[in-house]
Structures are given as C-alpha cells and as structure tokens.
Amino acid sequence: MAGEREWRQAELRATRDLTPDIRLFEIAPAGEFVPPAPGSHINVAVQIGERPDVRSYSIVGPCADGLYRIAVKLLPLSRGGSAHMWRLKPGARLSVTTPGNHFPLALHRPDYLLVAGGIGITPIYTMALALAREGARMRLLYGCRTPRDAAFAEELRAVLGDRLSLAFSQDGGRLDLASAIASLAPGGELYVCGPIGLLEEAKRTWRDSGRPVDGLRFETFGNSGRFASETFTVRIPRLGLEIAVPPNRTMLDALEEAGVAMISDCRRGECGLCALRILDTDGIVDHRDVFFSEEEKAENAKLCTCVSRVAGGSITVDTPDRPAPW
Ligand SMILES: Cc1cc2nc3c(=O)[nH]c(=O)nc-3n(C[C@H](O)[C@H](O)[C@H](O)COP(=O)(O)OP(=O)(O)OC[C@H]3O[C@@H](n4cnc5c(N)ncnc54)[C@H](O)[C@@H]3O)c2cc1C
C-alpha cells in the first residue's frame, strides 16, 4: 500500500482543539477518495522555514464521510512541522498523499491488547473503533500525563466501557502491561503506539511472557529520545570549531549553518549518512536513530547528527576530511 501512494490537492475544512496541544484537522482530498484501513497515515507537505518537507499523520476514525481526519500534537521544541500544521486555517490548500500503512490491524484474532501513550492514541483509537464494530474481544490501555491530555478518551469510554483503562503519569499512574499481557487469550495480539520508553517496556514484557515475537506490532512517531532536548556544545578540533546546538535545532542543522561540509539524506535517523565519529563526550549521547544497532549505540563510537543529541554536557567529534569543492 505504501508504494502506491499518490499526492493529491486537498482543502482543510475544519479544525478543533481536542486538548491544549492536540488539534484535529478535517481534510477533504480532491479526486477519488481512498478509504483508509486502521493503522494508516497520510503524508502532508509542510514548509519548514525555507525548506519544503513532509510529515506523516495517522488517520483517526473510519472517515466514512470522505474526509481524512488527523490529530496533530504541537511540539514547540522541534524543527517546526507540527507548528506549520497549527498555523493552518480552515480553507487552506494542502498537498496530501493517499493513505499508506506500516501498522496494519490483523482481523479475526481471538483477543487484542491495544496500548497507547500520549499522541500514540491516533492509530490505536481507529483500531479500537474497528475492533468494537467487529465485536472483537479486546482491551485498551491508554497512558497520558493528565486527564486534560487524554484526546479521544470520552469517545473511547462510550464505545469500550470498562475495556478502557486510563493511567495518568502526573498522578503516578502506570499502565499494567504485565497483567494485561498475562490475561490475553492464546493467539491474541498486542498493538502499541507511543514513546520509545513505552514501546521498549512493551517489547520486554511481551518477550518475558514467552509469547511469539510476531504477535507484537508497533509504530513510533519518531524517537523523542530518553532525555529532554537541551542546548549542548559540539567541538571539532580539526576545524577549530565550537558550535552550540539549541533545543529546537538538530546537530546536523547547526553544523551546516556553521559551514561544516556534511553529507545527509533522510534527516530522520534512518540512512546513517550524516553520522560522525565521536572523539570524546562529557555528557550522555541520546541516540535517537534507527540506523545503529543497540550494540553500536552502547559503543558510542558514532552518532547520527540529524536526530541524536547530547544531554548534560558537550561532545567532540570529527568530520571526514572532504576535498574542497573547487
Ligand atoms: C507513521 C507516522 C504517523 C504519525 N502520526 C502522528 C499523529 O497522528 N500525530 C502527530 O502529532 N504526529 C504524528 N507523527 C509524527 C509527525 O510526522 C511529526 O514527526 C511531528 O508532527 C513532529 O514534527 P516536527 O517537525 O514538529 O518535529 P521534528 O523536528 O520533525 O521532530 C521529529 C522527531 O525528532 C525529534 N526532534 C525534535 N527536535 C529535535 C532536535 N532539535 N534535535 C533532534 N531531534 C529532535 C522529536 O522528538 C521527534 O520525535 C507520525 C509520524 C509517523 C512516522
């Protein structure tokens, strides 16, 4: 499905704030409507400063009326894709793709456990509605910071009743993954969408339960790391440079702006082209890429500068010695 996507012109019909930082967008695409399966997302063209870029957003709800609905969390300390979305007003012209799906819901399983953290509720909400419609056996665990942050909680409560469990971290609440997995019927599947910490806990708990690896399906929206983004300093002794990377810039952007000749492609931590050799650090490298293995990340020999950061200190790196372009 992902390979068959087409770009379409579209109009933003309406927006509605679901929580203080999650906004619902109703989008009418031109041309024949491609209905989304649960777990699907659309890509939206955004403008990040001077640079056109693309962001993905999961489709919420069945969209039986021919509109794609997405819910976008505003990330103030980011490159600005979500802020671009939040600046859009009803009537705005958009470019969106037809739906793609890397997180498909398998139907007719004996039991389902759905787990969402924060904005990760978007695909999980759509899955929960689809499963409830099918009369499937299921449970949903949904963790948020506070009740005010729990987008779609009322709608889910109305459909799922006590099959929905909410936990609020501000009150010390935790999702009890171990007992929910233990009570899942044999052959049941686990679907998780949320921050990397939740996903890792789910993977660990699933593995410890002895259930088959392919019974766990997940999606993350990008890795926000294990530490909050803060300013850190990059030193490149060979070039005599010392560069500050503020929380809302990537290390790659900061190096490019300082005139360092970098090579990059995906800018999502997937291709590894922008990786640099680490000479020293007095902080903790927060590896946010999916390019290096866990072992390579633990070795700390290199980092992907497009997404990874340093917490609590500075880093000294070297860039490949590239010939001058003339
Ligand atoms: C399949 C899919 C579905 C998605 N669905 C949704 C959805 O339903 N709702 C939603 O709100 N989002 C969703 N996203 C995420 C969305 O595509 C954007 O990544 C999000 O809106 C943030 O965009 P941004 O430009 O504001 O932040 P970006 O800068 O693109 O941030 C992306 C990631 O990089 C990290 N990051 C941010 N700033 C820095 C920095 N200075 N240095 C290093 N790393 C940084 C962030 O923590 C984040 O994880 C989805 C993503 C995917 C892949």
The ligand as an SDF file (V2000), in Angstrom:
LIG
                    3D

 53 58  0  0  0  0  0  0  0  0999 V2000
    3.5910    6.8460   10.5900 C   0  0  0  0  0  0  0  0  0  0  0  0
    3.5900    8.1160   11.4120 C   0  0  0  0  0  0  0  0  0  0  0  0
    2.4040    8.5710   11.9530 C   0  0  0  0  0  0  0  0  0  0  0  0
    2.4020    9.7460   12.7150 C   0  0  0  0  0  0  0  0  0  0  0  0
    1.2240   10.1680   13.2570 N   0  0  0  0  0  0  0  0  0  0  0  0
    1.1960   11.2980   14.0040 C   0  0  0  0  0  0  0  0  0  0  0  0
   -0.0300   11.7510   14.6030 C   0  0  0  0  0  0  0  0  0  0  0  0
   -1.0840   11.1170   14.4770 O   0  0  0  0  0  0  0  0  0  0  0  0
    0.0070   12.8980   15.3040 N   0  0  0  0  0  0  0  0  0  0  0  0
    1.1770   13.6150   15.4900 C   0  0  0  0  0  0  0  0  0  0  0  0
    1.1280   14.6780   16.1540 O   0  0  0  0  0  0  0  0  0  0  0  0
    2.3470   13.1860   14.9680 N   0  0  0  0  0  0  0  0  0  0  0  0
    2.3680   12.0680   14.2230 C   0  0  0  0  0  0  0  0  0  0  0  0
    3.5510   11.6590   13.6510 N   0  0  0  0  0  0  0  0  0  0  0  0
    4.7640   12.4910   13.8290 C   0  0  0  0  0  0  0  0  0  0  0  0
    4.7770   13.6180   12.7840 C   0  0  0  0  0  0  0  0  0  0  0  0
    5.0320   13.0820   11.4920 O   0  0  0  0  0  0  0  0  0  0  0  0
    5.8740   14.6660   13.0500 C   0  0  0  0  0  0  0  0  0  0  0  0
    7.0940   13.9920   13.3030 O   0  0  0  0  0  0  0  0  0  0  0  0
    5.5250   15.5420   14.2380 C   0  0  0  0  0  0  0  0  0  0  0  0
    4.3910   16.3730   13.9000 O   0  0  0  0  0  0  0  0  0  0  0  0
    6.7080   16.4190   14.6320 C   0  0  0  0  0  0  0  0  0  0  0  0
    7.1210   17.1800   13.5440 O   0  0  0  0  0  0  0  0  0  0  0  0
    8.0270   18.4400   13.8120 P   0  0  0  0  0  0  0  0  0  0  0  0
    8.5800   18.9410   12.5250 O   0  0  0  0  0  0  0  0  0  0  0  0
    7.2250   19.4250   14.6490 O   0  0  0  0  0  0  0  0  0  0  0  0
    9.1390   17.8450   14.7070 O   0  0  0  0  0  0  0  0  0  0  0  0
   10.5050   17.1390   14.2200 P   0  0  0  0  0  0  0  0  0  0  0  0
   11.6020   18.1040   14.3720 O   0  0  0  0  0  0  0  0  0  0  0  0
   10.3130   16.5050   12.9200 O   0  0  0  0  0  0  0  0  0  0  0  0
   10.5980   16.0430   15.3090 O   0  0  0  0  0  0  0  0  0  0  0  0
   10.5640   14.6960   14.9240 C   0  0  0  0  0  0  0  0  0  0  0  0
   11.2810   13.9060   15.9440 C   0  0  0  0  0  0  0  0  0  0  0  0
   12.6000   14.4250   16.1220 O   0  0  0  0  0  0  0  0  0  0  0  0
   12.7500   14.8040   17.4680 C   0  0  0  0  0  0  0  0  0  0  0  0
   13.3480   16.1440   17.4960 N   0  0  0  0  0  0  0  0  0  0  0  0
   12.6970   17.3040   17.5470 C   0  0  0  0  0  0  0  0  0  0  0  0
   13.5600   18.3420   17.6270 N   0  0  0  0  0  0  0  0  0  0  0  0
   14.7920   17.8110   17.6110 C   0  0  0  0  0  0  0  0  0  0  0  0
   16.1030   18.3520   17.6530 C   0  0  0  0  0  0  0  0  0  0  0  0
   16.3040   19.6640   17.7800 N   0  0  0  0  0  0  0  0  0  0  0  0
   17.1620   17.5100   17.5960 N   0  0  0  0  0  0  0  0  0  0  0  0
   16.9770   16.1910   17.4720 C   0  0  0  0  0  0  0  0  0  0  0  0
   15.7440   15.6090   17.4450 N   0  0  0  0  0  0  0  0  0  0  0  0
   14.6700   16.3980   17.5020 C   0  0  0  0  0  0  0  0  0  0  0  0
   11.3840   14.8910   18.0870 C   0  0  0  0  0  0  0  0  0  0  0  0
   11.4620   14.4910   19.4260 O   0  0  0  0  0  0  0  0  0  0  0  0
   10.5550   13.9820   17.2540 C   0  0  0  0  0  0  0  0  0  0  0  0
   10.5000   12.7000   17.7740 O   0  0  0  0  0  0  0  0  0  0  0  0
    3.5900   10.4850   12.9180 C   0  0  0  0  0  0  0  0  0  0  0  0
    4.7930   10.0030   12.3660 C   0  0  0  0  0  0  0  0  0  0  0  0
    4.7940    8.8430   11.6320 C   0  0  0  0  0  0  0  0  0  0  0  0
    6.1000    8.3520   11.0360 C   0  0  0  0  0  0  0  0  0  0  0  0
  1  2  1  0
  2  3  1  0
  2 52  2  0
  3  4  2  0
  4  5  1  0
  4 50  1  0
  5  6  2  0
  6  7  1  0
  6 13  1  0
  7  8  2  0
  7  9  1  0
  9 10  1  0
 10 11  2  0
 10 12  1  0
 12 13  2  0
 13 14  1  0
 14 15  1  0
 14 50  1  0
 15 16  1  0
 16 17  1  0
 16 18  1  0
 18 19  1  0
 18 20  1  0
 20 21  1  0
 20 22  1  0
 22 23  1  0
 23 24  1  0
 24 25  2  0
 24 26  1  0
 24 27  1  0
 27 28  1  0
 28 29  2  0
 28 30  1  0
 28 31  1  0
 31 32  1  0
 32 33  1  0
 33 34  1  0
 33 48  1  0
 34 35  1  0
 35 36  1  0
 35 46  1  0
 36 37  1  0
 36 45  1  0
 37 38  2  0
 38 39  1  0
 39 40  1  0
 39 45  2  0
 40 41  1  0
 40 42  2  0
 42 43  1  0
 43 44  2  0
 44 45  1  0
 46 47  1  0
 46 48  1  0
 48 49  1  0
 50 51  2  0
 51 52  1  0
 52 53  1  0
M  END
$$$$
